């Protein structure tokens, strides 16, 4: 994705049910960015039994450093769930006029992931509605009343 006309990398943590857990937008795809992403994801969501990534060396090094006993799966089609999520993200961002900062990109991506998680039924919000749009509207109503 591009932020202010410059390419950026999106790191996403997706669980086995397809729920987007965490997102990071980074300027580089290096060990420091991978370490920052995995450390934040581990702190927020606990330790996974298996980590699925592509074959990037920085990701493998960060996993060995932060969670040496986790199973690291780099099989060819194992990360299809993440790639599918990134494809729909790119399709959503393409018609937009772009973002100026990494923070803006991160907020938009996290908001999109939240809506996607509600639509997929990962939260107990708006479960009385059968239609996706009505479920999202009901979820926002429930959130607004609790806040």
C-alpha positions as CSV (number, residue, x, y, z in Angstrom):
1,X,0.0,0.0,0.0
2,X,1.1,3.6,-0.4
3,X,1.2,6.3,2.2
4,X,2.0,9.8,0.9
5,X,3.1,8.2,-2.4
6,X,5.6,5.9,-0.8
7,X,5.2,2.1,-0.5
8,X,4.5,0.7,3.0
9,X,4.2,-2.8,4.3
10,X,1.2,-4.0,6.3
11,X,1.7,-6.7,8.9
12,X,-1.5,-8.5,10.0
13,X,-2.1,-11.0,12.7
14,X,-5.1,-13.3,11.9
15,X,-6.3,-16.1,14.1
16,X,-7.5,-19.6,12.9
17,X,-11.0,-18.3,12.6
18,X,-10.2,-15.4,10.3
19,X,-10.4,-12.7,12.9
20,X,-8.0,-9.9,12.4
21,X,-6.2,-9.5,15.7
22,X,-3.5,-6.9,15.1
23,X,-2.2,-4.6,12.3
24,X,1.0,-2.7,11.8
25,X,2.0,-0.3,9.0
26,X,5.7,0.0,8.5
27,X,8.1,1.8,6.2
28,X,10.5,-1.2,6.1
29,X,10.2,-4.9,6.1
30,X,13.1,-5.6,8.3
31,X,13.9,-7.3,11.6
32,X,13.0,-4.2,13.7
33,X,9.6,-3.9,12.2
34,X,8.9,-7.6,12.5
35,X,10.1,-7.6,16.1
36,X,7.9,-4.6,16.9
37,X,4.8,-6.3,15.3
38,X,5.3,-9.7,17.0
39,X,6.0,-8.2,20.4
40,X,2.9,-6.1,20.3
41,X,0.8,-9.0,19.0
42,X,2.1,-11.3,21.7
43,X,1.5,-8.8,24.4
44,X,-2.1,-8.1,23.3
45,X,-3.3,-11.6,22.4
46,X,-1.1,-14.1,24.1
47,X,1.2,-16.8,22.7
48,X,0.2,-18.8,19.6
49,X,1.0,-22.4,19.1
50,X,1.7,-21.9,15.4
51,X,2.9,-18.9,13.4
52,X,2.2,-18.8,9.7
53,X,4.2,-16.4,7.6
54,X,5.7,-16.1,4.1
55,X,9.4,-16.9,3.7
56,X,10.7,-13.5,4.7
57,X,13.9,-13.8,6.7
58,X,13.1,-10.9,9.0
59,X,9.9,-12.6,10.1
60,X,11.7,-15.9,10.8
61,X,14.4,-14.2,12.9
62,X,11.8,-12.2,14.9
63,X,9.9,-15.4,15.7
64,X,13.0,-17.3,16.8
65,X,14.0,-14.3,18.9
66,X,10.6,-13.7,20.6
67,X,8.9,-17.1,20.6
68,X,11.5,-19.9,20.0
69,X,9.2,-22.7,20.9
70,X,6.4,-21.8,18.4
71,X,5.9,-23.8,15.3
72,X,6.8,-21.6,12.3
73,X,4.9,-22.7,9.2
74,X,6.1,-21.3,5.8
75,X,4.3,-23.7,3.5
76,X,3.3,-22.3,0.2
77,X,-0.4,-21.9,0.7
78,X,-0.5,-21.8,4.5
79,X,-0.8,-18.0,4.6
80,X,-3.7,-17.7,2.2
81,X,-6.0,-16.4,5.0
82,X,-3.7,-13.4,5.5
83,X,-3.1,-12.8,1.7
84,X,-6.9,-13.0,1.2
85,X,-7.3,-10.3,3.8
86,X,-4.7,-8.1,2.3
87,X,-6.3,-8.5,-1.1
88,X,-9.6,-7.2,0.1
89,X,-7.8,-4.4,2.0
90,X,-6.1,-3.3,-1.2
91,X,-9.4,-3.5,-3.1
92,X,-11.0,-1.2,-0.5
93,X,-8.1,1.3,-0.4
94,X,-7.6,1.6,-4.2
95,X,-10.6,3.9,-4.8
96,X,-9.6,6.2,-1.9
97,X,-7.5,9.2,-2.5
98,X,-4.7,8.0,-0.3
99,X,-3.3,8.6,3.1
100,X,-0.8,11.1,4.3
101,X,0.7,9.4,7.4
102,X,1.3,5.9,8.7
103,X,-1.0,6.7,11.7
104,X,-3.9,7.5,9.3
105,X,-3.3,4.3,7.4
106,X,-3.2,2.3,10.6
107,X,-6.4,3.8,11.9
108,X,-8.2,3.1,8.6
109,X,-6.9,-0.5,8.4
110,X,-7.8,-1.2,12.0
111,X,-11.3,0.3,11.6
112,X,-11.8,-1.9,8.5
113,X,-10.6,-4.9,10.4
114,X,-13.1,-4.2,13.2
115,X,-16.0,-3.9,10.8
116,X,-14.9,-7.0,9.0
117,X,-14.7,-8.9,12.4
118,X,-18.3,-7.7,13.3
119,X,-19.6,-8.8,9.9
120,X,-18.0,-12.3,10.3
121,X,-19.6,-12.6,13.7
122,X,-16.4,-12.7,15.8
123,X,-18.0,-10.4,18.4
124,X,-21.2,-10.9,20.3
125,X,-22.5,-7.6,18.9
126,X,-25.6,-7.2,16.8
127,X,-26.1,-11.0,16.7
128,X,-29.9,-10.6,16.5
129,X,-29.7,-9.3,12.9
130,X,-29.3,-11.7,10.0
131,X,-28.3,-9.2,7.4
132,X,-24.7,-7.9,7.4
133,X,-25.5,-4.2,7.2
134,X,-28.2,-4.5,9.9
135,X,-25.7,-6.5,12.1
136,X,-23.1,-3.7,11.8
137,X,-25.7,-1.0,12.5
138,X,-26.9,-2.9,15.6
139,X,-23.3,-3.5,16.7
140,X,-22.6,0.3,16.6
141,X,-25.8,1.0,18.5
142,X,-24.7,-1.5,21.2
143,X,-21.2,0.0,21.3
144,X,-22.6,3.6,21.5
145,X,-24.9,2.7,24.5
146,X,-22.0,1.0,26.4
147,X,-19.7,4.0,25.9
